[in-house]
């Protein structure tokens, strides 16, 4: 199959927070911070990439660009011939290296753009989710950016791609996410490098129980959010990688707020209700470091076409 010259698609994709408390690599939540990209098949051979917004000075503008690499890989999986000429224009609002799923956002954008161009505009979100999660390597960020809302995902080994099954969670309308973004960055690779390869059975069992509480809290009972966001797998191992973030998590949780590291960090996510938003900012202001406080909301849709 050859994609016709002039074919074009514009997409919006939301940020995400993942590893929610005990929901390591399985529970994610979309955040109302949006990246936008337009991909157009051109008559002139070659690749042209324009980038504005967050991280614009740091991303490559050639075949190494993550969205373009993802599009090429997706076309290969779909059995579609990559076009000889492509113009890619992106505007990034999701901060890079802050634990808000910027890489997953780019991957979801690339998969969705490749599929939409191949089908004349139609998006199959289940296909986008499977390919994006396989390329990302873990499904929590990617699935939230694909479907919006809160998601619970599991993976099953398969060929040629790992299969991801995602269950959308009906988020309790009282829950408000507050994101505290530091000036520092941390790569996911660095954050994962300090995780233990083995955990005691009792720890794994307790963490699984906490994940069940988290799902119930997210969907039905926000009063259980503090208990449901208690993590036993990854945050303590990473404490030396983001000491200021963990100190803030400790302070917020000490104040009765459901705080957790967002993704691989170093941003902090607080799941609270409207009447407690002010307390989050007050506690953050006592910690010395400068934190950007965001209340982005949770979009009920993920990746979608514009226009």
KAPEUR-V889543 format. One record per residue. PHI is phi in whole degrees, 0 to 359 (NA if undefined). Layout:
{{PHI} {PHI}}
This chain:
{{NA} {244} {278} {296} {300} {95} {299} {211} {214} {244} {232} {242} {224} {276} {294} {207} {240} {229} {55} {302} {54} {280} {278} {298} {62} {218} {247} {224} {218} {284} {236} {282} {239} {241} {267} {227} {214} {237} {243} {228} {280} {248} {291} {286} {296} {115} {243} {237} {235} {242} {227} {228} {92} {301} {71} {300} {282} {252} {268} {289} {240} {220} {299} {280} {303} {298} {296} {295} {301} {293} {300} {298} {294} {296} {301} {296} {294} {276} {72} {250} {285} {294} {293} {286} {235} {214} {246} {237} {239} {231} {233} {258} {250} {285} {298} {269} {66} {243} {84} {245} {76} {297} {293} {296} {299} {295} {294} {299} {301} {296} {295} {295} {296} {298} {293} {297} {294} {283} {254} {81} {123} {284} {250} {257} {295} {293} {293} {302} {296} {298} {291} {297} {294} {296} {286} {290} {100} {206} {267} {292} {297} {299} {296} {295} {288} {284} {258} {76} {63} {253} {223} {238} {230} {229} {243} {228} {299} {198} {235} {276} {234} {297} {269} {247} {249} {242} {249} {295} {256} {282} {294} {302} {294} {281} {281} {236} {275} {240} {247} {250} {253} {276} {280} {279} {238} {205} {281} {300} {301} {296} {297} {283} {294} {261} {283} {289} {282} {230} {230} {299} {303} {297} {294} {298} {295} {295} {292} {299} {297} {296} {296} {298} {296} {301} {299} {296} {295} {295} {259} {220} {214} {300} {295} {263} {296} {296} {293} {287} {260} {286} {254} {239} {254} {235} {293} {294} {297} {266} {311} {296} {282} {215} {300} {293} {294} {292} {297} {292} {303} {301} {294} {295} {292} {296} {270} {85} {256} {278} {254} {207} {292} {275} {58} {272} {84} {267} {293} {243} {251} {241} {257} {218} {239} {304} {289} {251} {301} {300} {295} {299} {296} {297} {293} {299} {293} {272} {267} {90} {291} {271} {240} {278} {260} {243} {235} {280} {74} {242} {293} {270} {223} {254} {302} {203} {283} {246} {82}}
